[in-house]
Amino acid sequence: MAALLLKRLTSQSIKTGNNCISRCLGKCILHETIPAQRSLGASVPRLSSWIHAKAFSTVADPQDERKKKKKSKPAFNSIGRKIHERVIHVLDEAGNDLGNMHRADVIRLMNERDLRLVKRDSGTESPQYQLLTGAQIHKEQLRLRELEKANPKAGSTLTKELSFSSNIGQHDLDTKSKQIQQWIEKQYKVQITIKKGKNPEEPEQKMEEICHQILQTLPGLATFSSRPQPVRGGKAVMCVLRHLSKKEENAWREAQGTQKGDTLNKENRNNQESDVVHQ
């Protein structure tokens, strides 16, 4: 009995000691964290005082629009008076070679003649610049824009795809031909895939003939970028149409004029022969 009582007293004293230790540790930790939090709060300013959140909006930011406009400007521009190289090779507004000049002398010449400086070639040992008037720069920019429109980049041409069966009806084929014409007029390439119909008696050349038939509806407008060729193991034919280039358009018009002239000459000869017979 005495041993059981002694065991209970021992366990109770251990629990009491643990509680005292935890209380002491808790007080120490609390005293250490509170000053640290205060010092941290004092040293770090409120986020609301210096962070400005950008509000969500579907309206385009005018600053972003200005950046896009700056990027879209033509490369042929006046660099102002910010000449990074000490010595540059200079041409005047008439194209005369002024040789290598120090940038201070170039700036003085710009001020005297009211000219602007444009970089021509930066790949040489002495970068080549030219002095031009504002009107000359504007004229050159217009010329470069016209060249870009006349010769668009190859990567900018988009391709539209169209697929249908060879047993298509004439009305549906006319509708698709009109759609292809609209795409071609917008300078798209059109990839046409014609699948073989289920009719076993269908001629093997019908799919290719449909490709040529579509092209015939676009005289003076389109030509084959890729001629009809079998795909999918011969179960379909694919071709690609593109817009005629300026050179091809001119050649087509000349050919049409020649054909019309030959037709008129033939008709005139026939009329003359008929007049001779009647006499």
VOPAGU-2260 file (C-alpha; in pm, 1 decimal, decimal comma):
REM VOPAGU-2260
SITE   aa  ch    i         X         Y         Z
SITE  MET   A    0       0,0       0,0       0,0
SITE  ALA   A    1     279,0     237,2      91,6
SITE  ALA   A    2     457,1     153,2    -234,0
SITE  LEU   A    3     145,4     237,3    -440,0
SITE  LEU   A    4     104,2     573,1    -259,3
SITE  LEU   A    5     469,7     656,2    -318,2
SITE  LYS   A    6     433,9     580,7    -691,5
SITE  ARG   A    7     134,9     814,3    -723,5
SITE  LEU   A    8     317,2    1096,2    -546,4
SITE  THR   A    9     617,9    1053,4    -777,4
SITE  SER   A   10     410,8    1070,1   -1096,7
SITE  GLN   A   11     222,6    1375,5    -968,7
SITE  SER   A   12     545,0    1558,3    -891,8
SITE  ILE   A   13     680,1    1482,7   -1242,7
SITE  LYS   A   14     364,8    1630,9   -1404,2
SITE  THR   A   15     385,6    1940,9   -1185,9
SITE  GLY   A   16     748,5    1990,5   -1281,5
SITE  ASN   A   17     673,0    1960,3   -1650,1
SITE  ASN   A   18     394,6    2217,7   -1623,3
SITE  CYS   A   19     628,7    2461,4   -1450,2
SITE  ILE   A   20     896,7    2415,4   -1716,1
SITE  SER   A   21     649,2    2470,6   -2002,2
SITE  ARG   A   22     514,8    2785,4   -1836,4
SITE  CYS   A   23     862,5    2928,6   -1795,2
SITE  LEU   A   24     958,5    2850,5   -2152,8
SITE  GLY   A   25     634,6    3001,8   -2283,0
SITE  LYS   A   26     699,7    3328,5   -2098,5
SITE  CYS   A   27    1055,8    3348,4   -2233,0
SITE  ILE   A   28     947,5    3287,0   -2590,8
SITE  LEU   A   29     665,8    3540,5   -2560,2
SITE  HIS   A   30     899,1    3808,4   -2426,1
SITE  GLU   A   31    1145,5    3748,7   -2711,5
SITE  THR   A   32     893,1    3743,8   -2997,5
SITE  ILE   A   33     698,7    4056,2   -2901,5
SITE  PRO   A   34     997,9    4298,6   -2934,5
SITE  ALA   A   35    1105,5    4125,7   -3252,5
SITE  GLN   A   36     759,2    4174,9   -3400,6
SITE  ARG   A   37     756,6    4537,5   -3292,3
SITE  SER   A   38    1097,9    4604,7   -3447,8
SITE  LEU   A   39     994,7    4428,4   -3768,1
SITE  GLY   A   40     677,3    4630,1   -3788,9
SITE  ALA   A   41     869,4    4950,0   -3727,7
SITE  SER   A   42    1133,0    4880,0   -3992,4
SITE  VAL   A   43     902,8    4759,7   -4271,1
SITE  PRO   A   44     660,4    5021,8   -4409,2
SITE  ARG   A   45     303,9    4934,5   -4485,9
SITE  LEU   A   46     261,6    4774,0   -4825,8
SITE  SER   A   47     -38,6    4992,2   -4900,4
SITE  SER   A   48     179,9    5303,1   -4876,8
SITE  TRP   A   49     413,2    5209,2   -5164,1
SITE  ILE   A   50     253,4    4928,8   -5368,9
SITE  HIS   A   51      -3,4    5046,4   -5622,2
SITE  ALA   A   52    -197,2    4753,8   -5764,9
SITE  LYS   A   53    -292,3    4781,5   -6130,0
SITE  ALA   A   54    -669,0    4756,2   -6161,5
SITE  PHE   A   55    -813,2    4499,0   -6400,7
SITE  SER   A   56    -961,0    4654,2   -6710,0
SITE  THR   A   57   -1057,3    4539,8   -7057,4
SITE  VAL   A   58    -963,7    4880,8   -7199,0
SITE  ALA   A   59    -618,4    4890,1   -7358,7
SITE  ASP   A   60    -357,6    5085,1   -7169,8
SITE  PRO   A   61    -261,3    5397,3   -7368,7
SITE  GLN   A   62     101,5    5353,0   -7258,1
SITE  ASP   A   63     105,4    5002,2   -7409,1
SITE  GLU   A   64     -46,6    5140,4   -7729,5
SITE  ARG   A   65     225,3    5406,7   -7748,4
SITE  LYS   A   66     491,8    5138,6   -7702,9
SITE  LYS   A   67     339,8    4934,7   -7985,8
SITE  LYS   A   68     332,4    5239,5   -8209,7
SITE  LYS   A   69     697,0    5310,5   -8135,3
SITE  LYS   A   70     789,9    4952,1   -8224,9
SITE  SER   A   71     589,9    4967,4   -8548,5
SITE  LYS   A   72     775,9    5274,8   -8673,6
SITE  PRO   A   73     994,8    5216,6   -8978,4
SITE  ALA   A   74    1361,8    5143,2   -8911,9
SITE  PHE   A   75    1474,2    5439,4   -9126,5
SITE  ASN   A   76    1476,0    5717,0   -8865,9
SITE  SER   A   77    1686,6    6006,0   -8749,7
SITE  ILE   A   78    1902,6    5913,9   -8451,1
SITE  GLY   A   79    1911,0    6273,1   -8327,8
SITE  ARG   A   80    2242,0    6376,6   -8172,9
SITE  LYS   A   81    2305,5    6053,2   -7983,6
SITE  ILE   A   82    2611,0    5928,6   -8173,7
SITE  HIS   A   83    2770,5    5645,8   -7975,8
SITE  GLU   A   84    3080,9    5610,9   -8192,2
SITE  ARG   A   85    3358,7    5868,5   -8175,6
SITE  VAL   A   86    3444,7    5852,4   -8547,0
SITE  ILE   A   87    3189,2    5771,6   -8819,2
SITE  HIS   A   88    3181,6    5761,1   -9198,5
SITE  VAL   A   89    2950,8    6032,9   -9331,6
SITE  LEU   A   90    2759,2    6096,6   -9656,4
SITE  ASP   A   91    2591,4    6430,7   -9719,0
SITE  GLU   A   92    2232,3    6486,5   -9837,0
SITE  ALA   A   93    2339,6    6460,2  -10203,5
SITE  GLY   A   94    2518,6    6127,5  -10148,0
SITE  ASN   A   95    2868,8    6275,7  -10158,1
SITE  ASP   A   96    3128,2    6098,1   -9944,6
SITE  LEU   A   97    3258,0    6324,7   -9665,7
SITE  GLY   A   98    3489,0    6054,2   -9528,2
SITE  ASN   A   99    3548,6    5978,0   -9159,7
SITE  MET   A  100    3446,7    6255,3   -8921,2
SITE  HIS   A  101    3451,1    6305,8   -8544,5
SITE  ARG   A  102    3100,7    6309,6   -8394,5
SITE  ALA   A  103    3149,5    6665,6   -8266,3
SITE  ASP   A  104    3214,5    6785,1   -8622,6
SITE  VAL   A  105    2908,0    6594,3   -8746,3
SITE  ILE   A  106    2684,0    6760,2   -8487,5
SITE  ARG   A  107    2824,0    7102,0   -8580,3
SITE  LEU   A  108    2747,3    7031,4   -8949,2
SITE  MET   A  109    2393,4    6922,4   -8860,2
SITE  ASN   A  110    2333,3    7250,2   -8677,3
SITE  GLU   A  111    2478,2    7460,2   -8958,7
SITE  ARG   A  112    2274,9    7297,8   -9239,0
SITE  ASP   A  113    1964,3    7200,6   -9037,4
SITE  LEU   A  114    2010,4    6833,6   -9127,7
SITE  ARG   A  115    1933,0    6503,7   -8954,4
SITE  LEU   A  116    2156,3    6199,3   -8916,8
SITE  VAL   A  117    2045,7    5851,7   -9029,8
SITE  LYS   A  118    2238,8    5527,2   -8985,6
SITE  ARG   A  119    2303,6    5352,3   -9317,1
SITE  ASP   A  120    2541,3    5065,8   -9234,9
SITE  SER   A  121    2665,1    4963,0   -8890,9
SITE  GLY   A  122    2852,3    4652,6   -9006,5
SITE  THR   A  123    3165,5    4830,5   -9125,0
SITE  GLU   A  124    3464,3    4924,5   -8910,5
SITE  SER   A  125    3359,4    5291,3   -8927,4
SITE  PRO   A  126    2976,2    5290,5   -8916,6
SITE  GLN   A  127    2823,6    5469,7   -9214,0
SITE  TYR   A  128    2575,8    5752,4   -9160,5
SITE  GLN   A  129    2408,3    6001,8   -9391,7
SITE  LEU   A  130    2295,8    6357,8   -9340,1
SITE  LEU   A  131    1945,4    6413,0   -9476,3
SITE  THR   A  132    1667,1    6669,3   -9459,7
SITE  GLY   A  133    1337,0    6587,5   -9291,7
SITE  ALA   A  134    1164,0    6571,2   -9630,8
SITE  GLN   A  135    1419,7    6321,2   -9761,5
SITE  ILE   A  136    1371,0    6096,2   -9457,7
SITE  HIS   A  137     991,6    6106,3   -9496,6
SITE  LYS   A  138    1015,7    6021,2   -9865,8
SITE  GLU   A  139    1242,7    5723,9   -9793,9
SITE  GLN   A  140    1007,0    5598,2   -9522,0
SITE  LEU   A  141     714,6    5606,3   -9766,1
SITE  ARG   A  142     920,5    5415,5  -10022,9
SITE  LEU   A  143    1010,5    5145,5   -9769,1
SITE  ARG   A  144     645,9    5106,2   -9666,8
SITE  GLU   A  145     543,1    5058,2  -10028,7
SITE  LEU   A  146     813,0    4793,2  -10069,4
SITE  GLU   A  147     685,9    4609,0   -9761,0
SITE  LYS   A  148     331,6    4607,9   -9900,2
SITE  ALA   A  149     445,7    4489,1  -10242,2
SITE  ASN   A  150     674,7    4218,6  -10099,9
SITE  PRO   A  151     517,8    4082,8   -9780,2
SITE  LYS   A  152     725,8    3851,2   -9565,2
SITE  ALA   A  153     693,9    3481,1   -9638,6
SITE  GLY   A  154     610,0    3401,8   -9277,8
SITE  SER   A  155     312,4    3642,2   -9276,4
SITE  THR   A  156     108,1    3441,1   -9532,0
SITE  LEU   A  157    -160,8    3237,0   -9358,6
SITE  THR   A  158    -304,1    2913,7   -9496,0
SITE  LYS   A  159    -670,8    2820,2   -9495,5
SITE  GLU   A  160    -769,3    2454,4   -9521,6
SITE  LEU   A  161   -1069,8    2306,4   -9699,0
SITE  SER   A  162   -1165,4    1940,1   -9726,5
SITE  PHE   A  163   -1456,6    1771,5   -9903,7
SITE  SER   A  164   -1550,6    1457,6  -10096,0
SITE  SER   A  165   -1518,6    1407,0  -10470,6
SITE  ASN   A  166   -1890,5    1328,3  -10498,6
SITE  ILE   A  167   -1974,5    1690,0  -10408,5
SITE  GLY   A  168   -2265,6    1846,3  -10594,8
SITE  GLN   A  169   -2216,6    2133,5  -10838,3
SITE  HIS   A  170   -2401,7    2385,5  -10618,6
SITE  ASP   A  171   -2185,6    2301,7  -10315,0
SITE  LEU   A  172   -1871,9    2315,9  -10530,7
SITE  ASP   A  173   -1967,5    2663,8  -10655,4
SITE  THR   A  174   -2017,2    2776,2  -10294,5
SITE  LYS   A  175   -1676,3    2646,1  -10191,3
SITE  SER   A  176   -1515,4    2808,0  -10497,7
SITE  LYS   A  177   -1657,1    3145,7  -10390,8
SITE  GLN   A  178   -1516,7    3095,6  -10040,5
SITE  ILE   A  179   -1177,0    3009,3  -10187,3
SITE  GLN   A  180   -1191,3    3324,1  -10402,6
SITE  GLN   A  181   -1253,6    3541,2  -10095,2
SITE  TRP   A  182    -956,3    3387,0   -9917,0
SITE  ILE   A  183    -729,2    3429,4  -10218,7
SITE  GLU   A  184    -830,5    3794,6  -10252,7
SITE  LYS   A  185    -719,1    3844,2   -9890,9
SITE  GLN   A  186    -374,7    3700,9   -9981,5
SITE  TYR   A  187    -431,2    3368,9   -9802,2
SITE  LYS   A  188    -301,3    3038,9   -9928,6
SITE  VAL   A  189    -571,1    2772,1   -9956,4
SITE  GLN   A  190    -496,2    2403,8   -9902,5
SITE  ILE   A  191    -763,2    2186,6  -10066,1
SITE  THR   A  192    -800,0    1816,5   -9981,9
SITE  ILE   A  193   -1043,4    1616,4  -10194,0
SITE  LYS   A  194   -1129,0    1272,8  -10055,7
SITE  LYS   A  195   -1224,0     987,4  -10285,0
SITE  GLY   A  196   -1597,9     921,7  -10299,0
SITE  LYS   A  197   -1764,6     591,5  -10212,4
SITE  ASN   A  198   -1872,8     524,8  -10570,1
SITE  PRO   A  199   -1648,4     237,8  -10694,1
SITE  GLU   A  200   -1706,8     338,1  -11059,6
SITE  GLU   A  201   -1569,6     689,9  -11006,2
SITE  PRO   A  202   -1276,3     772,0  -11240,0
SITE  GLU   A  203    -937,6     790,2  -11068,2
SITE  GLN   A  204    -866,5    1133,8  -11215,3
SITE  LYS   A  205   -1183,6    1296,8  -11084,4
SITE  MET   A  206   -1022,9    1437,1  -10767,2
SITE  GLU   A  207    -745,7    1602,5  -10966,8
SITE  GLU   A  208    -998,2    1732,1  -11223,5
SITE  ILE   A  209   -1192,1    1903,2  -10943,2
SITE  CYS   A  210    -873,5    2086,1  -10836,4
SITE  HIS   A  211    -825,2    2216,8  -11191,3
SITE  GLN   A  212   -1193,6    2303,8  -11213,4
SITE  ILE   A  213   -1166,5    2521,6  -10900,8
SITE  LEU   A  214    -858,5    2695,4  -11040,6
SITE  GLN   A  215   -1045,8    2774,3  -11364,8
SITE  THR   A  216   -1298,2    2974,7  -11161,1
SITE  LEU   A  217   -1012,7    3206,5  -11051,2
SITE  PRO   A  218    -865,5    3342,4  -11377,9
SITE  GLY   A  219    -602,9    3611,4  -11328,4
SITE  LEU   A  220    -628,2    3569,8  -10952,4
SITE  ALA   A  221    -472,7    3241,3  -10837,8
SITE  THR   A  222    -236,3    2965,3  -10938,3
SITE  PHE   A  223    -103,9    2642,1  -10790,1
SITE  SER   A  224     150,0    2684,7  -10511,5
SITE  SER   A  225     151,7    2304,5  -10493,5
SITE  ARG   A  226       2,9    2105,7  -10779,8
SITE  PRO   A  227    -249,4    1823,2  -10712,7
SITE  GLN   A  228     -81,2    1515,0  -10573,4
SITE  PRO   A  229    -215,2    1196,3  -10410,1
SITE  VAL   A  230    -209,3    1169,0  -10028,6
SITE  ARG   A  231    -335,1     921,9   -9767,8
SITE  GLY   A  232    -224,8     629,9   -9977,2
SITE  GLY   A  233    -410,5     747,7  -10286,4
SITE  LYS   A  234    -742,0     791,6  -10103,1
SITE  ALA   A  235    -728,9    1170,5  -10145,4
SITE  VAL   A  236    -568,6    1445,4  -10354,8
SITE  MET   A  237    -426,1    1765,4  -10209,0
SITE  CYS   A  238    -327,5    2094,1  -10373,8
SITE  VAL   A  239    -246,2    2446,5  -10254,3
SITE  LEU   A  240    -361,8    2765,7  -10426,9
SITE  ARG   A  241    -202,0    3108,0  -10384,8
SITE  HIS   A  242    -251,2    3460,4  -10515,0
SITE  LEU   A  243     -72,1    3558,6  -10834,4
SITE  SER   A  244     233,2    3779,6  -10792,5
SITE  LYS   A  245     246,0    4119,3  -10963,0
SITE  LYS   A  246     469,1    3979,0  -11234,8
SITE  GLU   A  247     233,2    3686,7  -11296,1
SITE  GLU   A  248     -67,2    3919,7  -11308,3
SITE  ASN   A  249     100,8    4138,1  -11569,3
SITE  ALA   A  250     197,4    3832,5  -11775,7
SITE  TRP   A  251    -162,1    3704,2  -11758,0
SITE  ARG   A  252    -300,9    4040,8  -11876,2
SITE  GLU   A  253     -54,2    4051,3  -12164,2
SITE  ALA   A  254    -151,9    3698,1  -12264,0
SITE  GLN   A  255    -519,8    3790,4  -12249,8
SITE  GLY   A  256    -455,7    4097,4  -12468,0
SITE  THR   A  257    -266,6    3885,8  -12720,9
SITE  GLN   A  258    -545,9    3629,5  -12735,2
SITE  LYS   A  259    -807,3    3899,2  -12787,5
SITE  GLY   A  260    -599,3    4053,1  -13063,2
SITE  ASP   A  261    -561,8    3714,7  -13236,2
SITE  THR   A  262    -936,6    3656,4  -13209,7
SITE  LEU   A  263   -1017,6    3995,9  -13362,4
SITE  ASN   A  264    -769,3    3941,1  -13647,0
SITE  LYS   A  265    -922,5    3602,8  -13720,2
SITE  GLU   A  266   -1272,3    3751,0  -13726,7
SITE  ASN   A  267   -1157,6    4029,5  -13960,1
SITE  ARG   A  268   -1000,0    3777,7  -14198,8
SITE  ASN   A  269   -1318,2    3572,2  -14200,0
SITE  ASN   A  270   -1526,0    3880,4  -14275,8
SITE  GLN   A  271   -1296,3    3977,8  -14560,8
SITE  GLU   A  272   -1312,4    3629,8  -14710,6
SITE  SER   A  273   -1690,5    3630,9  -14690,7
SITE  ASP   A  274   -1702,7    3967,9  -14865,8
SITE  VAL   A  275   -1486,1    3834,2  -15148,2
SITE  VAL   A  276   -1712,0    3531,8  -15196,1
SITE  HIS   A  277   -2023,4    3748,2  -15218,1
SITE  GLN   A  278   -1861,4    3970,5  -15482,3
